[in-house]
Amino acid sequence: MRLRRPTVGDLPTLNRILKESRAYQGQYAPMLVGYAISADQLARDHFELAEDDKGVIGFFSLTPGEPVELDLMFVADARQGQGFGGQLFQAAVGAARGMGGVRMLIVSNPPAESFYLRQGARRVGEAPPGGRVTWARPILHLDLN
């Protein structure tokens, strides 16, 4: 797996992975209606794209601050179940540390909570439903020390 900073030319690929994700189908689909990663967001946040000889694996984005927030993390559906999620998450942890972060904030899609708990995050609360999001979302923290 190789990581690189995506360019504006990668936006269609990033948005395709996001829109096609099984994690946001069914009851979770409303969260992504009308949402697309923009060039401004790509420039503002810390994005990394993972790929290998077979193509794009997935990506993550971090929002700077304290705590650093894991804003987006997606593994392409066809690449799931191969250990890439854990590798991508560890890359995000390393990037957050490189940004000077002491703690990572994750406001998770409910089905992904168990993944983040296995990665060492701990649940600290719950974000209530609001707007397009009609379900509560787990709030997790990961100490980066």
C-alpha positions as CSV (number, residue, x, y, z in Angstrom):
1,M,0.0,0.0,0.0
2,R,1.3,3.4,-1.0
3,L,0.1,6.7,0.3
4,R,0.1,10.0,-1.4
5,R,-1.6,13.4,-1.2
6,P,-4.5,13.5,-3.6
7,T,-4.8,16.3,-6.2
8,V,-7.9,18.0,-7.5
9,G,-7.8,15.4,-10.4
10,D,-8.5,12.7,-7.8
11,L,-11.7,14.3,-6.6
12,P,-13.9,12.1,-8.8
13,T,-12.3,9.0,-7.4
14,L,-12.6,10.1,-3.8
15,N,-16.2,11.1,-4.3
16,R,-17.0,7.8,-6.1
17,I,-15.6,5.8,-3.2
18,L,-17.6,7.8,-0.7
19,K,-20.9,7.7,-2.7
20,E,-20.6,3.9,-3.5
21,S,-19.8,2.9,0.1
22,R,-22.0,0.2,1.5
23,A,-21.6,1.8,4.9
24,Y,-23.8,4.7,3.7
25,Q,-26.6,2.8,2.1
26,G,-30.0,2.1,3.6
27,Q,-30.8,4.1,6.7
28,Y,-27.4,5.9,6.6
29,A,-27.8,7.1,2.9
30,P,-29.3,10.5,3.8
31,M,-26.0,11.6,5.4
32,L,-24.2,11.8,2.0
33,V,-27.1,13.2,-0.1
34,G,-25.7,16.3,-1.7
35,Y,-22.3,15.9,-0.1
36,A,-19.1,15.9,-2.2
37,I,-15.5,16.5,-1.3
38,S,-14.6,19.9,-2.7
39,A,-11.3,21.4,-3.9
40,D,-11.4,23.8,-1.0
41,Q,-11.8,20.9,1.5
42,L,-9.0,19.0,-0.2
43,A,-6.7,22.1,0.2
44,R,-7.8,22.8,3.8
45,D,-7.7,19.4,5.4
46,H,-5.0,16.7,5.4
47,F,-6.0,14.0,2.9
48,E,-4.1,10.9,2.0
49,L,-5.0,8.4,-0.8
50,A,-4.0,4.8,-0.5
51,E,-3.3,2.7,-3.6
52,D,-1.4,-0.3,-4.9
53,D,-0.8,-2.0,-8.2
54,K,-4.4,-3.0,-8.3
55,G,-5.6,0.6,-8.0
56,V,-7.1,2.8,-5.3
57,I,-7.7,1.2,-1.9
58,G,-9.2,4.1,0.0
59,F,-8.5,7.4,1.7
60,F,-8.7,9.4,4.9
61,S,-8.9,13.1,5.8
62,L,-7.9,14.8,9.0
63,T,-9.1,18.2,10.2
64,P,-6.4,20.1,12.0
65,G,-6.9,21.2,15.6
66,E,-6.8,19.7,19.1
67,P,-8.0,17.2,18.9
68,V,-7.2,16.3,15.3
69,E,-10.4,15.0,13.8
70,L,-10.6,11.9,11.6
71,D,-13.2,13.5,9.3
72,L,-13.4,10.9,6.6
73,M,-12.1,7.4,6.2
74,F,-13.2,5.1,3.4
75,V,-11.9,1.8,2.0
76,A,-13.3,1.0,-1.4
77,D,-15.9,-1.8,-1.0
78,A,-14.0,-4.1,-3.3
79,R,-10.9,-3.8,-1.2
80,Q,-12.6,-4.4,2.2
81,G,-11.8,-7.4,4.3
82,Q,-8.1,-7.5,3.3
83,G,-6.6,-5.6,6.2
84,F,-6.4,-2.2,4.5
85,G,-8.8,-0.5,6.9
86,G,-6.4,-1.1,9.8
87,Q,-3.4,0.0,7.7
88,L,-5.2,3.1,6.6
89,F,-6.2,3.9,10.1
90,Q,-2.6,3.5,11.4
91,A,-1.5,5.8,8.6
92,A,-4.1,8.4,9.8
93,V,-2.8,8.0,13.4
94,G,0.8,8.7,12.2
95,A,-0.3,11.7,10.2
96,A,-2.3,13.1,13.2
97,R,0.8,12.7,15.3
98,G,2.8,14.5,12.6
99,M,0.4,17.3,12.8
100,G,1.2,17.7,16.5
101,G,-2.0,16.0,17.7
102,V,-2.2,14.6,21.2
103,R,-5.7,13.1,20.7
104,M,-7.8,12.0,17.7
105,L,-11.6,12.7,17.6
106,I,-13.8,10.3,15.7
107,V,-17.5,10.9,15.2
108,S,-18.3,7.5,13.8
109,N,-21.0,6.0,11.6
110,P,-22.6,3.5,14.1
111,P,-21.6,0.3,12.1
112,A,-17.9,1.5,12.1
113,E,-17.7,1.9,15.9
114,S,-16.5,-1.6,16.5
115,F,-13.7,-1.1,14.0
116,Y,-12.5,2.0,15.8
117,L,-12.7,0.3,19.2
118,R,-10.6,-2.6,17.9
119,Q,-8.0,0.1,16.8
120,G,-7.8,1.3,20.4
121,A,-10.2,4.2,20.4
122,R,-12.6,4.6,23.3
123,R,-16.2,5.8,23.3
124,V,-16.6,9.1,25.2
125,G,-20.1,10.1,24.1
126,E,-22.7,10.3,21.5
127,A,-23.6,13.0,19.0
128,P,-27.4,13.4,18.8
129,P,-29.4,13.3,15.6
130,G,-29.6,16.5,13.7
131,G,-30.3,17.7,10.1
132,R,-29.9,14.9,7.6
133,V,-28.5,12.6,10.3
134,T,-31.5,10.9,11.9
135,W,-29.5,8.6,14.2
136,A,-27.1,9.1,17.1
137,R,-23.4,8.8,16.3
138,P,-20.7,7.4,18.6
139,I,-18.0,9.9,19.6
140,L,-14.6,8.3,20.2
141,H,-11.2,9.4,21.2
142,L,-7.8,7.9,20.6
143,D,-4.8,9.1,22.6
144,L,-1.9,9.7,20.2
145,N,0.9,9.6,22.8
